[in-house]
Amino acid sequence: MGKISELEKRQRKLEEQFAKKETKPKPFKLPGKINRMVNKGNKLPDSIVTQYLTQKGEIRFKTQRIVSGNIIVVNNKAHKLNPKYLWKFGKKYWYIHREIDRRPVSNEDYEEVKNSHNDTDSDVVLIKAVLGAMQKPKKEIKSKWIVWIVFGIIAAVVLFVLFGGA
């Protein structure tokens, strides 16, 4: 009986450790090539790193030379620069440009989005309802283990009475 309770304790400890490992999210890291490009581009005085969104749905990181103070040219297309539109990830900065737009991607049009009711602020109730509907399935592992333990004890008693008894 003592060994069975010790095994149950060990199993509980392992399950707790496993549950703790699942809940820790890993921090996002930029891929090495992009990380080196961003570091190098931020050190050059007349260059800036851009995340270029193409019409084909591709993302390309590029180091671009700044022309006449506030313009960069990517694939023979001019794009404006504005310090308000810089995006930050840790200590790294870059612009996000769409191939079809002169202005960088930014949060400057917040009021327009809010007035057109395409903002995510009004989705709070909907999101809470969806998250409330999604529930984790209940674990029945403990009840299965108890059944096997009881079955093992009964089998041990029967075998003892049949073969080892007086």
Beta strands, then each sheet from edge to edge (+ up, - down):
strand 1: 47-53
strand 2: 59-67
strand 3: 71-74
strand 4: 77-80
strand 5: 87-89
strand 6: 92-98
sheet 1: 4+ 3- 2+ 1- 6- 5+
end
